[in-house]
């Protein structure tokens, strides 16, 4: 038996977080929740998020796409490299283009999208690096914490959506 009220409840949790927070601009908040839903690969939640926070521009979609795809590669690779004993040079081992070549519209929002994808992917070494980058952009710990809370809320929505699909 599906628990559809629960899915609505989790959507309302994200909506409550969004409406009560004043630390992040709408743009940054959109980058975070879109990146989290995309990294979770959940179309249902992505549609709910679009409804909750509005659509993003083509340039924003490109930035979020870059963040999520790049984190899919780097999170897995660098977490593996931290777990094994290989004598290799891992600096830009994935041969990704430098960020300046990607024509990212808003670097700070891009870094927020990266931490959302890192949290979803459990890429904790990359997560620390992107948090450091945000702090170097004068982002407060409270703002970064809100980004982590928003991402965790999207993860809850994705888990609930998956459970409902399995139990229906």
N, C-alpha and C positions, 0 to 999 in steps of 0.2 A: 504494500500500500504506500503510495507516494506521500511525502510529507511536504506538500506544497506551501503550507503556511510558514514552514521553517525557511524556505528559500526567500520568501517575502520578508521574513524577519531579518535575515542576514543582509538583504538589500537595504532595509531600513537602518541597520547598524551603520553601513557605509554612508548612507544619506545623513544620519545623525552626526557622524564624525565630520563630514564635509560641511554641514551647516553650522556646526559649533566651532570649527577651527578658524582662526584668523591669522595664522602664521604663514600660510602659503598662498600665493596668488592663484587665481583660477587656472592660469596657464600651467603652473608647476604641478598643481593638484591633478590636472588632466594628464600630464605626462606620466605621473606616478601610477594612477589607476589604470590607464590604458596599457602601460608597459606591464603591469602585474597581470592583467587579464590576458594579454598576448603571450606572455611567458608561460602562463598556465595552459595556453592553447584551448581556451574555453569560449566558444562562440556565443553561447547563451549569456554568460556573464558579460562578455564584451558588449552585447546588445543592451543589457541592463545598465551598464556603465555609460554607454552612449546616451541612453535615456536620462540618466541621473545628472551627468555633467556636461552634456552637449557634445556635438561633433568637434573634431579638431581640423585644422587647415591641412592642406596637402603638405606644406613644409613641416608642420608639426608631426604629421604622420611619418614623414621621411626620417625626422630626428628620432622618433620613438622606434621606428623600424630598425634603424642603425643600432640603437642602444640594445634592443632586445636580441637581435641577431648576433651582434658582437659579443654580448654576454653569454649567449648560448655556446659559443666557441671557447671564449676565454675562461669562463667559470669552470667548465668541465676540465679543460686542459690544466689550468694552474692548480686546481684542487688535486688533480691526479699527481702533478709534479711535486706537490707538497707532501704527498703520501708515499712516494717511492724514492729510492736512493739511486739517482742517475746523475752522473757528472756531465751536465749539459748546460749550455747557455740558453736561458729561457726568456731573455729580453726580446720582446716582440717575436716570440717563437711562432706565433700564428700568422706573422707577416701581414698584419692588418694595416690599412692605410692610416696615416696619422689623422687625428681628429680634425686638424685644420684643413685637410683635403676633402672632408665630408660636407663642408658648407653647412654646418649645424647652425640653426637659427638662434638658439638660446642655449649656450653651453651649460649654464647652471641647471636649467630644466632637464637637459640631456643627462647630466650627472644624477639627477633625481630619478630619471627613468632607469638609469643603470643600477642604482641601488635597489629599486623595486625588482628588476629582473634578477639581480644577484640574490636577493632574499628568496625569491621563488626557486631559483636554481640551486640554492644552498652553496653558492660560490662565495664563501665567507672571506677568503683572502682578498678577492676582488672587491667585495663589499667594503672592507676596511679601507682600501685604496680610494674608492669613490667617495666614501664619507670624508676622508682626509681632503680630497679635492673640493668637496662642498664647503668644508670648514675654511679652506684657503680662499673661497669665494665669499667669505664672511657670513655664511649661513649658520644660524644658531643651532645649538644642540637640540633645542625644543622643536625647531622646524624639521630637523632630520628625524627626530623621534616621531613627529606627526607623520612623516613620509613612511616610516616603518609601520606605524599603526594602520595607516590607510592600506598599505600593501597586505598586512595581516588580515584586514577586513575583506579584501578581495580574495585572498586565499580561502577564507571561510566560506565566501559565496561559491567559489569553485568547488570546494569539497561538498557543500550542500547540494549543488547542482548535480554533481557526479552521483552522490548517494541517491538522489531522487530518480535519476535515470536508471540506476541499478535496481531500485526497489519498485519501479513502476511496472 
